[in-house]
Amino acid sequence: MSNVLDRENKMNISFSPPDISEAEITEVVDTLRSGWITTGPKTKLLEKKVAEWIGTPKCVCLNSQTACAETALRILGIGEGDEVIVPAYTYTASASVIDHVGATIVMVDCQEGSLEMDYDAVEAAITEKTKAIIPVDLGGIPCDYERIFSIVKCKKNIFKPANEIQEKLGRVAIIADTAHAFGASWHGKMIGSVADFSNFSYHAVKNFTTAEGGAMVWKHIDGVDDEEIYHQAQLLSLHGQSKDALAKTQIGAWEYDIVGTWYKYNMTDIAAAMGLAQFERYPAMLERRREIINRYDTAFKTIGVEVLEHYTDEYVSSGHLYITRVPGVTDQQRRDIIIKMAEAGIACNVHYKPLPMHTAYRNLGFDIKDYPNAYKHYENEITLPLHTKLTDEEVQYVIETYCAIVKEYI
């Protein structure tokens, strides 16, 4: 096994390259030749396909998960004076949108033995000012939504709605960060049809990509018109303009109104074209990720490396990230392992450096000392390459190399 570290045997394995085939290229070229490249028929078709697949009333495709999450907050009327709960162990986009709308970020630690939020801490953090919880399906693994829903139902008596949609919902909203979880399922339900609002990322490093992009979906709320939610999202994403460019092409339909001084984060048809091609290939891509994860699990569990459970009787992951922990190693040793992997030609990453460790969140008053579990998970976490461009030979090389290096530390 030591031979895998020899220079002549070295492979070059990227961490997460986009899986682009001729199908995506053909679809994009067709869009470029069509004369319509901004938001138009292909974006609308992708929205339709996503909503039907997930089982939600509608879907809005925008230019990022961040735009989608901010849109959900704004549609719910969440802003200054409100509080939104978010985990400390996540990427900044989960929390930054709370700041964008002027609400207060309420951060909770993760569990001692899990990367999921400490749900007891979530329950304790809910006040009369709490308007939403943003759970994160980290790595594509669904959260414990049963526990989350039980918390917000238990706290209904102190919930104070600030607009009509909040009043119809009647409790704290669950706005899931499902950036990693496109194609995952929980208790037989597709992720996207579980939380009140769910926001996917189609960024270049995600399983399903439109280069830059995202999708917002939601469950029907009794007494709320789904078409009106869709309409509000369109207004928020295109300067508050009452007609998009496609609608203005109709005969005599040049005139429009600006109903609010809002934002600009629509998806283009070029991006949607990639998504339409990816959509046809996606089931096979998810299955390939599952094959790789099963091979990784078999190898790494036997040497004492801790891994996440991606497939159980409760849920099916999208298999977005292969997060490992090397028990007992220090932060510096973790960094040494990543360097040794890189020297062997394998790019690794860390998911995530907890938010309180970043300057922006320290400046907001957060201190990593208040989130000991998040730091404990972070200090020995290593994320291995997991993508559908990996060959079987490359998967084996990652396994043998990681095992050889990690055995020096365990």
N, C-alpha and C positions, 0 to 999 in steps of 0.2 A: 504493500500500500504506500510505502514511502516513496516509491517511484513516481507517484502522481505529482510530486513536488519538483521533479527534475525539469530543467528548463526545456529540454527537447520535447517533453510531453505536454507543455503548457498550452492551454486553450485560451481564447479571449471571449469571455461571456459577459455581455452587457446586463445591467440590472433589470431594465424594463423597457425594451424597445417596442414601438408600436407594431402590431401585426397587420400589415397592409398588403393586400393581394391585388391581382389584376382587376378583381371585381370592384374594389374601391376606386382604383385609378380610372376604370371605364366609366363609372357612375359620375365621378368628378368631372371628367372630360366632357361627358354628355351635358352636364350643368353649364360648364364654361361655354360650350357651343350653343346652348339654348338661348343665350341673350338675357337670362335671368339668373343673377348670382347672389342677390341679397335674400332676405326673408321672403319666401314664396311657396310654390306648390310642394316642393320637396320637404321643406320644414314642416308644412301642415301634414304631409303624409307620414313623416316620421313620428309626429305627435300622435297621430291616429294609431299607428302600429304599436307604439309603446303603451298607450292607454289600454288598448285591447289585450295586449299580452299580459300586462300586470293586473288588469281588471279594475281600473279606476274610471270615473266618469269622463275625465279629460286629462290632457297632459299639455304642459307648456314647455317648449324647448327654448332655452336661452344660451348665453355664451359661457356659462360656468355654473358649477354648483353654488358658488358664493352668491351669484346673482339670484339664483332660484331661492336660496334660503332667506336672503334679504327681502325678496318679493313676498315670500310667505309671511314674514314678520310684519311687513307693511300692510298686507291685505288683512291681517288680523288686528291691525290698529295698534301694534305694540310700539312704544316709544318712551319718551322722557317720563320718569317717575315709575316705570315698570321694571320688573326684575325677570331675568331669564336664566335658568340653571343649565350649566354645561360642564362636561368633565374636564379635568386638568390634563388628562392623557389623550391628546388629540392634536390635530393640525390647527393652525390659527384660524382657518376659515370657519370652523365650527363656532368660534367665539367672536371673531372680529365683526361679524354681521350684527351682533347685539349692540356693539358700540356704534356701528354705522347708523342705526335707527335711533340712537340716543338713550337706549335702555341701559340698565345696570347689569353687568356680568356677575353672576353668582357661580363661583367655581367649586366643584366638589372633587374629592380624591377618588381614585379607583379602589377596588376591593383588594384585600391583602393577597388573595390567591387568584386574581382575575384582572384582566384589563378593562372589564366593564365598570361603570360607575358604581360607587358605594350607594346602593339604593336606600339604605337606612339614612345616609347623609342627605340624599335627595329629599326624602320625606321630611326630615328635620329642617331643611332649608326653605321649604315652601311657606310663604307669608301671604298677607293680603295683597301685596304688590306683585306676586309672582303671576306671570301671564303665560309662560311657556317653559317647557323642558326640551333641550336639544340632546337626545341620546345619540351615540355614534356607533354605527355598525362597523367596528374597526376590523380591517382586513377582509371584510365581506361577511363576517360572522354576526348574525342578528343578535341584538340585545334581548334581555328578558322583558319583552313587551307586556307579558301578563302582570309582572310585578309593577311596571311603570304605570299601566292603566289602573291597577288597584290603588296605587298611591294617589293619583289625581282624582279618582272617584271618592276616596276617603277624605280628601281635602276640599270637596265641593262646597262645603258649608262656609268656608272662609273666602271663596273666590268672588272677586268683584269685577264683573265685566265692564269694559270701557267702550265697546261699540256693539253693533247689532250681531255681528258674526260671533263675537265672544259670548254674547248673551245666548245665542242659539246653541253654542257648544256647551255652555253651562259649567265649564271647569277649565283648569289649566290645559293649554294646548300641547300636544306632542308633535314637535316639528323635527323629524328625524334627519340626521346627517347620514344619508345612505350613499355617500360619494363612492364607497367601495363595494356596494352591495347590489349592483344591478344584476338581476338573475338569481339572487338568493331567495330563500323561502323560509317561513316560520310557521310551524303547526299547519303545514299544507297551504298556507297563503303566501302569495308572492310579496316580497318586500316592496313596499310602495302602496300596498293595499292594507297595511297594518296600522301605521301611525296616522295621525290626522293629516299631516303634510309630510311628504318625503322628497328629498332633493338629491338627485344623482349627479355624479361627475362623469363627463365624457372626455376628460383631459387626455393628452397623449400617452400618459403612463397607465391609464386605466384599462381594465379588461376590454371594454367596449369604448371606442374612441371616435370622436369627430374632430380631432386635433385640439380644439378648444370647444367646450360646450357643456351643457348640463340639461337636466329635465326636472321639472316640478310636477308632482302628482299629488292628489289628495283624495280622501274618502268623502263620500257625500255626507253633508251635515244637514239634518232635518231642518227644513224651513229656509235653507240657503240655496239659491239658484247657482248651479255649477257653471252655467254659461256666464253668469255675472262675475264669478271668480276668474274665469278665463279672460273675460273682457278687461277686468281690472289689471290682471297680469300683463296683458298686451299694452295697456295705457302706461303702466309703470316702466315697461321695458323699452318704450319708444317715445320718449319725450312728452308723454301725455297726449300724444297725437291721436285723434279720434279715428283715423284711417291709416292702415299700413300702406306701403308702396304698391302692393298687389291690388288692394281694393281701389286705389286711386287710378288704376289703369282702365277701369270700366268707363264706358262712354259717358262723358259729362260729369265724371265723379272726381274732378280735380280738387274741389274745395274740401277743406278739413278744419277742425277746430283743435286748439290746444287747451285741454281741460285741467292740466296741472303742470307745474314746472318740474317734471320728473326726469327719468334716467334713460340710459342708452345701453342696453345689453341684450339685444335680440340675437338669435342664431341666424346665420346665413344659409342659403341653399347649397353652397359649396360644402359647408360643414355637414349639413343634413344629408347630402349625397353620400358622404363617407359612412354616415350612420345607417343609411338604408342598405348599403352593401354589407356592412358589419352585421346588421340584424339577421340577414339570411345565414350567415356563418356562425352566429353566436352560440347556438346549442352545442355544436361540435367543439368550439373553443372552450366552453365551460367544462365539457367532459375531459378535454386534454389537461386542463388545470387539475382536475380531480385525480387523474392518473399520476401526475407529477407529485401532488401532495401525498398520495398513498405511498409512493416510493420513498419520498423524503421521510415520512412518518416511520415507516418500517426500519429505516436505517438509523435515524437519530434518537428515537426513543430507547433503543437498545444500549446506547452509550451514555445515557443520562441527560441528554439535552431536552429541555422542556419546550413543548410545542403547543400550539392552539388546536383545539378540536374543531375541525371544519365541517364534519358530517356526523350528525347524531339523529336520534329518533325525534328530537324536538325541532331541528332546523337543518337546512342545507345551505352551506356557504356559497358565495360566488367565487371563492378561492382567489381573492385579490392579492393578499400578501402572505408570505410564509415567514411569520414572526417566530424567532427562537429565543430562548434564554439559556445562557451557560451558567448553571448554578455555582455560586461561590467565587466567581471571578470579579475583579475590581473593574472600575471604569477604565483604567489604563490598560488592563489586560484585554478588555473587550476591544479597545482601540488597536491593540497589537494584533489581535486575531483578524480584524478587518483589514489591516495592512498586509498581513501574511496572505490572506485570501486574494487581495489585489495583486500581490507579487506573483501569485499563481495564475493570474489572469481572470479572476472572478470578482465582479463588482458587487459589493454588498451595501446595505444602507441601515439606518436606524429609524424605527417608527415607534414612538416619537420622542423627541426632546420635550418634556412636559412644558406646557405654556408658561407656568410661573418662572421658568428659567430664562425666558426671553426678555430682552430689554423692554419691549412695548408693554408687556404684562407686569413686569417689575415696576415700571413707571405708573401703572394703574393701582399699585399697592399690593400685588400678589407676591407671596414668598414661598419658595419651594419647601421650606421647612414645615409649612402647614399641609403639605401633601406628601407625606413619607412613603406611602405605597406607590405613588406614581414614580417617585425617584428610584425606589428599590427595583421596580420593573425596568426602568430606563437604563440603569447603570450596567446591566449585563445583557441587554437586548441586541440581537443581530438579525437583520432581515436578509434572507437569501434570495437570489433571483428566482422568480416564478412567473413565467410567461409562455405563450404559445409558440414562440420562435425557438424555444429550446428543443434540441434533438434528444433522443434517448441516450446517445453517447455523452452529450453535454450534461444531462441530468446525472448520469453516473459519475462523471468527473467532479461535479459539485459535491455529490455525496462523499466520494472517496477523499477529496481534498479537505472538506470541512471536518470529516471524522478524524483524519490524520492530524490536523492542526489542533482541534479542540481537545483531543486526548492528551495533549501536552499540559492542559490546564485543569482537567477534571480529575 
